């Protein structure tokens, strides 16, 4: 090859990770040569320098491989001199990755990658730190740990390191606080030596709506892969499918013979001419250009040559094991929450009556207080074994001076006999409040949420603490609202806030790969403000300790109801 051509190749290799990986015949951890053939959509995002990138994708997009190659390329060519943090939800996932992906990558590519690996010195080839030329690649399990005082939490794995780029793989399995901590690790970044130039990458299969990767995606410029047809038309399979699945996916007339030859039996239809349109020629088109700081990429099985569009359509119409959620999340790359998992505001409003919120009550009332900096208070009565009437809610903003003083006042006005509030984060003032309330004939229980399903609710008399199974009480209030077992006041601005905050969490399945167990946890969604939901949870716990209210109006209303039926 003439030297000018060689120079050209060198330049191309230096400037584009995909070109470098192809020209150097990099072998992936599965043993196959890196190729963009059939995965043309990968090429643009391997040279994308946006400060943030977000991949919301179905399984098997190849983006983790693409990102690790991009990181290695950047370190070999000196773009990321301060190194890269590649984060996983926990140490177990990190170790798995190191063993099954990283080690083969080094073994298969001794000349291209292995030779740049500096071995020796301190811990540079330990499982969690690799030294590439002069920069560190940190592989880390990112989890929030409680600090010694138990009051606040920190991310141990990410402290003390500074990097130019960070990749968070399986973002939906991480806690939201992690992202803020990792951003802090980029504060001194200098990609290409440019002060302040950094990149953070989020990768995830979506799970719940408005949470994790879906919430990051919503804040991105939302790019979709538009494929170009020979007729000149452009089609985005991901968008067309949700518009009209049967219109998006066409069927080959000779389906049976194609099936026998292991060929796809369906195709994505061009929106212009109606003929099959492949996915190799295309481009990413942003749909929310105002969010240009974060480039978002959505990818589904429809943009994979290993998947048959006819099969995808079949699974969408007839979900295996009736699990439409996993079809939408894992095949179509979109978030999904059912009403079993996430309350909708309409369900909360359906519990609203025409009653106003009175300034006092004869009781006996129960009270739930979310002990955040602004106290959120739910006061109500029990009307049956598992039925309630909510009398009034408060969001107390000005408690800096008087702490729980205002709430003691409410205890008297509403004849509150039983109250539950969370022990943390303001444990001292909660204890003080607990002692003060006794003078007004109200027993206060300090709540500690637990993750143990063995006991739903455990009142410990001598310490005044109630241990509550967190998922269990969220399940209970979910059911109470879905079944209209609670009567709410008439809608107003405050009740609208209450409704919103009741919906700001979702029941989510977590799989502990090491222990091979499945646990369900409620996680925050939306703006993450779920104070009133917690206050409602505490109210329901507190109400188990008060008798039924003799609210005359309620009894009368019930009687009217019975009489109406008896007439019929
Ligand atoms: Zn066409």
Boltz pocket constraint, residues with backbone or C-beta under 6 A from the ligand:
constraints:
  - pocket:
      binder: B
      contacts: [[A, 229], [A, 230], [A, 231], [A, 232], [A, 233], [A, 270], [A, 271], [A, 272], [A, 273], [A, 274], [A, 275], [A, 277]]
      max_distance: 6.0
